[in-house]
Amino acid sequence: MCGFTGYHYLDSRRETGNQGICAMLAIQKHRGPDDSGVVGINTQNKSYEVINFDKPAAFQNENDLILGFNRLSILDLSPMGHQPMISPDEKVILIMNGEIYNAFDFKAELEQKGHTFKSTSDTEIVLHLYLEYGMEKMIRLLNGMFALAIYDLNLDTLFLARDRFGIKPLYLLKEKGRIAFASEMKSFKALPDFKFEADFTNLDEFLLFRNVVNNTLFKNISNCIPGTYLTIKNGAIDTHVFYDINQEGNQTITNKDAKDTLEKALQKSVASQMISDVKLGCQLSGGVDSSLVSYYAAKALENGNLETISITFKDPRFSEEKYIDIVADQLSLQSHKYEMEADYYFNVLEKAIWHFEQPLNHPNTIGIYLLSQEAKKHVTVLLSGEGADESLAGYSRFIRAKQFPYFKKMFWSALKKNFKNVGAFLSYYSDANQRMIMETAFGSIATAQALKPNFKLNNALKDRIQTLKSMKGDTNLKQRKYELLTYLPDLLMRQDKMSMAHSIENRVPFLDNEMVTTSLNIPDELLIAKHKNKDEAKVLLKDICAEKFGESFSYREKMGFGIPLRSFMSSEVFQNKWNNQIQPGIQKRALFEAKALSNWVNNIATATPDELDAIWLMVGFELWAQQYLD
């Protein structure tokens, strides 16, 4: 796990020294504190040079393509794993952030074909896979999490690629005469003649969903689409799809084989992601997904050697400490638990926003920030349970998608919530696709319009409708694919940014290539089914978990990773921050209706859950704007 950045002039400008790239690397040094490297490339002369990165230095030649890398050493801690990595013939230069779990499966084959290796890093194998097979075949072979950049001097082509599900970020800045790319957008701050500018084209979507998928709220900056690679040559940028989620779900697993197949896939995935030359542990919430990951990780190690990191709360309504302890005791784990408090929450909020680079999407983002901060005392790599709820239908909305939608508790609740906007509500609710999309919304039409009177529902939904309509399969399979493409990406960015803020690598076994293929081949009747006369989600995985920890553990009410917002927002530290910094900023910016917000804050004890979420969203938005736009 590392971070990289670079830029490419497409006009007559050239770079003469390392000051710019070194400043860009310094901004994201937390992603790779162990080593750094810089290469300058003159694409016209087909030449490159390695340059010092720890003090100002001039290039021998003027260069138009600059690559920089920060390394967090995980595999092969020696200097042999240094990046940028250059091929033996000095014609290909590679930088890669992430881990390729099947890389060593190809090493013997490559050696038989004449390739020799200096290191035991997965990066060097990826480089030789490219040399042997080229970009298109190489990228399809990889099973892992990655963002990478390759420059091929023979082809005069820059390649940029991002893994199938967007586990690793890769941001692209497109300007007149220059493109830049980075693991974190904040690196762009150090570019000459650059300033972050807001792009609120998708603000309506953001208000409802708290994210804009692979777009950003910045002008000219996007996150490369997962499962694609870009080719950049002669100023032209072309996108190539190497993974299409619609290729999944076409080989339904039989009912009698499904449980065993799923368990073996997860066990294999966890085992493959245990490879590390530094200490590895698990992020343990006490829920089904992280508990199963911890179970298989513990079984792969000597008894009692696995360390887990957990966050707890004083309020038992939000704490799963009881279940964390069950897992830790049964597996003889070295369990490290840390309690989240309101003072800490708001004291680190701005730091977390700086690292996240967008308004924080979920209140529990600070929990992952704390978890990663404390994890650094014990481990460098953490496995977590992201991706299970999307690929295996774990949310209650998957149950509702199979039920008659009208005249139930959820319908009346939603109708009441949107009573002043009943026309817009009934319009989307009567459309099955739009209803499914709105199930992933955090806000309501009512709160969105209270904050932004010119809010338009159609603006918020149009791109997502097209995404959902393009999905293939039955209703449940389409929904799972849709959520992997639109709901999961921001959760993955939350994990990446909060863990890398503390130089922690986060791995996600549920998103292994074979694991996702297996999950999407499981029929919906094995995922959404009755258990003791109650509709349940993610049933097959819960059954596997029940065999390990018992039915009462696996089939309890899903808590998630909740945050006691009402309690935290009632604290003195929040009220002071609101009155002195946030409210004045919102009023001055005049993007949102400050009056409605102030009323909700002043009546925090009686604020509805939607209003609490809206306050949280506006706090994050304003603090982000102050850091990145002002």
RACORGI-V226104 format. One record per backbone hydrogen bond with DSSP energy under -1.0 kcal/mol. NH is the residue of the N-H (numbers start at 1). CO is the residue of the C=O. If there is no record, write none. Layout:
NH_CO + NH_CO
This chain:
3_70 + 5_68 + 6_181 + 7_66 + 8_179 + 9_64 + 10_177 + 15_63 + 18_57 + 22_18 + 23_19 + 24_20 + 25_21 + 26_22 + 27_23 + 29_26 + 31_28 + 32_29 + 34_71 + 37_69 + 39_67 + 40_49 + 41_65 + 42_47 + 46_42 + 47_42 + 49_40 + 51_38 + 59_16 + 63_15 + 64_41 + 65_41 + 66_7 + 67_39 + 68_5 + 69_37 + 70_3 + 71_35 + 81_78 + 82_79 + 85_94 + 87_92 + 90_87 + 93_151 + 94_85 + 95_149 + 97_147 + 99_145 + 101_143 + 103_100 + 105_102 + 106_103 + 110_106 + 111_107 + 112_108 + 113_109 + 114_111 + 115_110 + 126_122 + 127_123 + 128_124 + 129_125 + 130_126 + 131_127 + 132_128 + 133_129 + 134_130 + 138_134 + 139_135 + 141_137 + 145_99 + 147_97 + 148_161 + 149_95 + 150_159 + 151_93 + 152_157 + 153_91 + 156_152 + 157_152 + 158_232 + 159_150 + 160_230 + 161_148 + 162_228 + 163_146 + 171_182 + 172_222 + 173_180 + 174_220 + 175_178 + 178_175 + 179_8 + 180_173 + 181_6 + 182_171 + 183_4 + 187_184 + 188_185 + 189_186 + 190_187 + 191_188 + 194_191 + 199_217 + 203_200 + 206_202 + 207_203 + 208_204 + 209_205 + 210_206 + 215_212 + 219_197 + 221_218 + 222_172 + 223_214 + 224_170 + 227_163 + 228_225 + 229_240 + 230_160 + 231_238 + 232_158 + 233_236 + 236_233 + 238_231 + 240_229 + 242_227 + 243_227 + 247_244 + 248_245 + 253_521 + 258_254 + 261_257 + 262_258 + 263_259 + 264_260 + 265_261 + 266_262 + 267_263 + 268_264 + 269_265 + 270_266 + 271_267 + 272_268 + 273_269 + 274_271 + 277_74 + 281_381 + 282_307 + 283_383 + 284_309 + 291_287 + 292_288 + 293_289 + 294_290 + 295_291 + 296_292 + 297_293 + 298_294 + 299_295 + 300_296 + 301_298 + 305_302 + 308_334 + 309_282 + 310_336 + 312_338 + 318_315 + 324_320 + 325_321 + 326_322 + 327_323 + 328_324 + 329_325 + 330_326 + 331_327 + 333_328 + 334_306 + 335_333 + 336_308 + 338_310 + 340_312 + 345_341 + 346_342 + 347_343 + 348_344 + 352_348 + 353_349 + 354_350 + 355_351 + 356_352 + 357_353 + 365_362 + 366_363 + 368_364 + 369_365 + 370_366 + 371_367 + 372_368 + 373_369 + 374_370 + 375_371 + 376_372 + 377_374 + 378_375 + 379_375 + 380_279 + 381_279 + 382_505 + 383_281 + 384_507 + 388_385 + 391_387 + 392_388 + 394_389 + 398_395 + 400_396 + 401_397 + 402_399 + 403_400 + 412_408 + 413_409 + 414_410 + 415_411 + 416_412 + 417_413 + 418_414 + 419_416 + 421_418 + 422_419 + 425_421 + 426_422 + 427_423 + 428_424 + 429_425 + 430_426 + 431_428 + 435_431 + 436_432 + 437_433 + 438_434 + 439_435 + 440_437 + 441_438 + 442_208 + 443_208 + 448_444 + 449_445 + 450_446 + 451_447 + 452_448 + 455_452 + 460_456 + 461_457 + 462_458 + 465_461 + 466_462 + 467_463 + 468_464 + 469_465 + 470_466 + 471_468 + 478_474 + 479_475 + 480_476 + 481_477 + 482_478 + 483_479 + 484_480 + 485_481 + 486_482 + 487_483 + 488_483 + 492_488 + 493_489 + 494_490 + 495_491 + 496_492 + 497_493 + 498_494 + 499_495 + 500_496 + 501_497 + 502_499 + 503_500 + 504_499 + 505_380 + 507_382 + 511_508 + 512_509 + 516_512 + 517_513 + 518_514 + 519_515 + 520_516 + 522_519 + 526_523 + 527_524 + 528_524 + 529_536 + 531_534 + 536_529 + 538_393 + 539_527 + 542_538 + 543_539 + 544_540 + 545_541 + 546_542 + 547_543 + 548_545 + 549_545 + 550_546 + 554_550 + 555_551 + 565_563 + 568_564 + 569_565 + 571_568 + 575_571 + 576_572 + 577_573 + 578_574 + 579_575 + 580_576 + 581_577 + 582_577 + 583_578 + 585_581 + 586_582 + 587_583 + 588_584 + 589_585 + 590_586 + 593_451 + 597_593 + 598_594 + 599_595 + 600_596 + 601_597 + 602_598 + 604_601 + 606_603 + 612_608 + 613_609 + 614_610 + 615_611 + 616_612 + 617_613 + 618_614 + 619_615 + 620_616 + 621_617 + 622_618 + 623_619 + 624_620 + 625_621 + 626_622 + 627_623 + 628_624 + 629_625 + 630_625
